[in-house]
Structures are given as C-alpha cells and as structure tokens.
Amino acid sequence: MGQTGSKKAIIIGAGPAGLTAAYELLDRTDIKPVVLEASDTVGGISRTVVYKGNRMDIGGHRFFSKSDRVMEWWLNLFPLQGAPARDGMPASRENLAEYAWRRGLGEREARRIPAPDPEVEDEVMLVRERLSRILFEGKLYDYPVSLSLATLRNLGMARALRVGASYARARLFPIREENSLEDFMVNRFGRELYQTFFKDYTEKVWGVPCSEIDPSWGAQRIKGLSVAKAAAHAVKSALRKEGSVEQKDVETSLIERFMYPKYGPGQLWEKVASLVEEGGGEVRRSTRVVALERRGNAVTAVVAEGTGGERERHEGDYFLSTMPVSELVEALGGGVPPEVREVAKGLAYRNFVTVGLLLRRLPLRGGSGKGPSGELTRDNWIYVQEKHLKVSRLQVFNNWSPYLVADPEKVWVGMEYICGDKDLIWSMPEEEMLRLAVSEMKEIAVLEDADVLDGVVVRMPKVYPAYFGTYGRFNVVRDYLDGFENLFLVGRNGMHRYNNQDHSMLTAMTAVDIILEGAHEKDEIWSVNVEEEYHEER
C-alpha cells in the first residue's frame, strides 16, 4: 500500500463496501481513508458474533462471486486450504489449480502457492459444500427445488401434476405486465409452485404480501433462476470437475461449493480493517455520523458522535456512504427538497434477530440429523416454509465451518427471525425470545429439553432494505444524492438495494475507479447487480 497524501476520503460504515473502498484507496491512490463506524465492530452484517467460543455468521455469507476481481481480492487475503478441515472435508487439487490460474502462475510457481492446513493456520479459506433445503408440511425438499423422485414423492402425484400444469400455463400465457413480485414469480415458476414453496416464506421475510412488493427485487435476486435452469443444472453438475469452486456459468442459487473463512466472514473483515490501519488509514469504531455539511453541489464535512455524546468534525475531499439512505438524507439537514425528504422517510427496512442455540443433537423431522448415528445433517440452511412458525430460516453453523463451534461434538445453530421495528419479536425480552426459538426448534427437530444446552439472542437493525413503502419513487432520492459530485453511495443500505457481499464490494471498487478517473457520473456504480450475470438468490 502506498503512502497517503493530502487528500482525504471520509467513508461512512465499516462493512464490506466501506472497508473495500478504504483498502482500494490505500492500494491504488494516495488518498487517506477515514472510516467512521457507528458500532463497536467492523464487518456490518458480515461480522462474526462470538458467544462463549461459538461463532455466529449473521445471515450466512457464502464467499462466491462471478466477478474474478472479487474472487482474486478474497484469495489474496486468505489462500485456499491445502489440507482437510476438522470435519474431514478435503482440500481438492482443483482448488489449488484454480488458484494458480487466477494468479497467472506457471506450473513451477504454482508449487509455491501457500496451501495452509486449517488445523494449523487461521488465515485460510475453506472450500465448503452447499446444501440448502426447504421445510414444508413437515417434509424436506431440495432448494432450489429439483425434479427428483424424492421431490415428486413428497409432493404427491396430484400436487405434482398441478405444479406441472401450472408451470406450463405460466410459460404459455405469462402475465404480460409484471407489477409485483408475485407476478414475477408466477411467470417463472407457475402459480402452484410459487404458492407451495415461495409465497409464505417470502411474506414472512418481508412482512407484506408478495403482491405489494416491487418486482425489481425479483429482477435483482432471481432473474436468472427458473425451473428449466434448475433441471439443466442437475445434468451439468454431474459433469463438473469435483471440488472446484470455479462455477461462473452457474446461477448463484445453484452453486454447489463456496469458499469460507475459517472463523467466519468477520475474520476476513477484521483483517482488512487491520491492513487499512497499518497502511495509514483510520478505522474509528463507535463513531456515528449525525450530520453532513455541504456547499453547493459538494459535501465538505461530516459531524460524528461518540458513545458519550461527544462530537467531532471530519473534513474530506471525497465521501462514500454505506449508511441507510433514510438516515443519510436526514443527516443532510435543511435545504433538502420536500419530495426527496418524503421518499427517504418512507423507505422501509427489515430487522434481523438470530437466536443461537447450542444443542446436544439435531434429529430433524422429515430428514437426517445428528441423532443416534452421530452423523450431522449437511445443510447450511433450512428455509422454513411453515406458515404457523415465525422462524424464517435455520442455519447449521457446523456446516459453514467446523471451527465456528467450540465443541465439535455439539451442534450450533441459528434460528433466524426477520421483523420490523414495530413487530413484537424486535422488542421481545431475551428470555421470552429464547423460549420461542426453543419451542419452534422442537417442531423442526425431535428434541427434549435436555438437548438444548445454551442460547443467545443477537439483534441487528436495518439488515434488509425493503422494496415497498416509497421504494417505487426511489429515483427521486437517488438523483438528488448523485447530484453531489463528491458523494458516492455504495453497499446494501447505502444504495437501498439488496446487494450481496460481493455486489457491495464491487460498488465500492467501482466508486474508487470513478475517483481515479476524476469523473462524477455514478451510473456505473448503480449498474452493479443489474446485469444478469450478477443475479442471485440466497
């Protein structure tokens, strides 16, 4: 990293976008980055929460991207594993060959590639198998839904025939104008399949009917996924080289392997924060931006507040914001056009509550689990499409990385609840929240009270920017904020867009590209996660 010069970039937020921007500025320019993070932890929603030696990945972050730029960025920080992990998942020669190819190395140089043993070294990318399933009416289905005999058997002949007929109708007579997420999904999956596997889960996540959600959420998340692509993937996967994480031609919903830091995503972002500080940048934690100062069409400074209420002013030449758009507009103070203020205030968000449960075993209803045989289910996630349960998704942390669990003989899971500010779950006392999670866990797995050893509740606000409320008029806000020539909106909340981790990083990289070019147009940033090659569904 080069020496910092007289120019300064103020970066609001130390999540993936903010820290990527800081690292890129140090690596490629002489601009000094100053990162202001409201919480006491870096990583944003990609942080790793530690509880009694057990680590939690909030929401689950698969390290996979169709962008070579992002994949190379990650691999430069943490090389791929060169020996089996604790749970016996092996390292593959394909992984190391791919790593060499990405770095442009010849055969001789490739032999010198670091191939750390995760049992010995910490800064290592594991290669993990991806398995997600849907729990529906007490039965487990592959996700994405496959056309396997098990799926047809679970559905039953009558429902399977309805699914097929409904899909055929959707292909022959699609809804001409897609005005909602429901229209979008019906056109791609048929109404029967949509109502069976997507409707209840999606409405549980967003808290409103799918008919009220803007179809652009589907366009950003699942445009490339369809029944036909899922079927074609089943054939292609049989021919794919075993163990490789090179899957650029695969819809992200369908990938079978992904990379993952040994101790979760927060480990990588803590490393990046350290590198930024070592390179001459600043990362200030517990420092919340409360006001922006401006002159004409440029931002000149921000005012930040510490935990004790003390305030400090930071002048800068460039400003990159990952803070929620609604809060950014409020921080601009007076002079904001009334319509911009109205739309920004009406933007909606969904909060995330994860209940970590430490279990003695996990015998799943309707499928495998860690029972008398001692074998743990291989699921990373289980999507809970049970309308009577409030939980949206179950994470099995052991299967993300065996090193997230302090005692490998135990099962460490996360019960994920998604809610709004006014929902009961958001303000529910911890003991009551734990009781709810345990009671719902018992409907997912065959558990006794003695099987639940410990638990913790973690709450994170504004995790999902919503595609309802005033979102349909969001361009009013975007156009106004893009009018400040030295202000760049990046990341998930910074753009009010459901970007994944790699998308957020790409928006930050693109912003730095624009700064280097001396340009002011922001359209290239907004094009990330719009082209079909970026689309994915988690």
Phi, psi and omega in degrees: 000139183280172178287144178280147181256207185277341180277153185224141175245125176266121183246121183265107178109132182249043172271192181305317181292312182297315181288326175297316179300316181297315181296316181296320179297318179292323185283331190240351182222179173253021179275131180275123176270137173238112184262127180248113184246127184292325182270180180266009185226144176268164177111346182059225177283354176267020177283167172245123179266131182251129178226110179052043178085351177263136185252141181241131173261112185285105178092343179081123183230103176280127178272088178211139177211149173277359178266118175301326182299317180288315180301316179296321180301312179297314185291334175292333180274310182233111179289160180291149180300147179242007179210161182299149176280177183304324182273009175087358179293119192281157167279148183245142175300329178299323180299313182290324178296320179293320179299316179297317180298317181296327181271001178067034184263147173279180185298318183294314179294327182298330180292341181265003180299132175301130178228073189296148175271115183296344176282346184244317185249155184260322185277082187213143173266120173279155171251120188242151175275141180260129171216121175233143177223165180250132173263116183219123181052041175077008181236151181259132180238148175300145172231127356300155185301126179259166179261043183278166177297325179297319179297313181296322179293318179295320181291324187089151186299316184297313181291322179299320178294321178295321178299313180297316181294320180294320179295317179299318179297318181296325180286324182279324184229068182292156173293121189293318182241113182275105182259354183209168176298326178299314177301316182301312183289320179299320180296331185262336185236349187085150186294322183295314180293321177301313182290332181284313191244348187241320192300302186295319180296314182297320180288332175293320180293313189265343176078007177221160177298147178300335180290348180255000182264136181298137181294345181295337175297316177296321181297327180276333189256321189224023182301321184276357184259137177205171177300318181297318180292324178297320179293317180296324180296324180301325179284314183297323185297332179291338182259353184286147178298127184293133174092348183282144174262007177278103185220044187295335182270009185252135172302138187299332176297338188255000183297148185252346178220153176210162177268157182201128177299146184309316183252026176093171185298326181300329179300316181292317183287332173294324176297315180298317179300319179296319179295322178298315181293320178295331182275001178108358176274176178236142172232105184258114180271164180052041182228100186264126177286126183243347181205148173241137176256145182216158175220116183064232181258031179224145172274138184249332183195164171235155174246127182241152183239134177273179183295335180269004180091355179291145183243147177220148184252135181235113175275154180201168177262330179227148181226123178242124186245130171245005181287154179309136184303321180300321180285326179297314180296320178298322182291342178287346175072211182291162178093352177283131180305141183306319182294321178297315180296320180296313181295316181299318181293331182272359178292136184254157180220159174240139181263164186236128174239120177248127175255111177278128179237128175264120187242152175284329180202170181216073177278099185291142171285135178078011180183189184284164177187181179276095181242217182301330181287341180083358180272129181270140174307148183270002183298137165279313180230151165232117179279127186261097181265040178255113188297329184280351178258142180277334181295140181266322187205149177246127175256135173253098188298329179307326186272350171280313174201131179295345182274359174282347185250127182295317180247109184297348178277351181257166177247128184243115185235161175236123174267117187259124178240135182240132189206172175260173182301326185265359179287147183301322184299325184296326182253006182296132178303151187301316181298320179292322178295320178296319179296319178299313182297318180294318181296322179285328176298325180290342175273344178265326181230156179275093185237152170251164181305324183292344180282343180265112188265329184193168179196159179209151180246128178238127181244136177226123181277156172050050179277322181245113171290130189268153182254042173216199188069230180266015184302327181301342179248022186300331181301335176299317180287315181302312182298321180294312183291324177293345178290342174278112192295336182250017178249126183237122176271126182221162175084185185289294181289330180298332181247002187048054181220138184284064178284143169277177184304314182291324177298316180299318178297318181295325177296322179292316178300319181293322177299318178294322175304314182295319178298317179297325180282349183072021182267171180232350180287136185252001186302326182295327177294317183288345180282343177294136181069029173241315177297149187300331184295342182266349190294142175200162177232126182278000000 
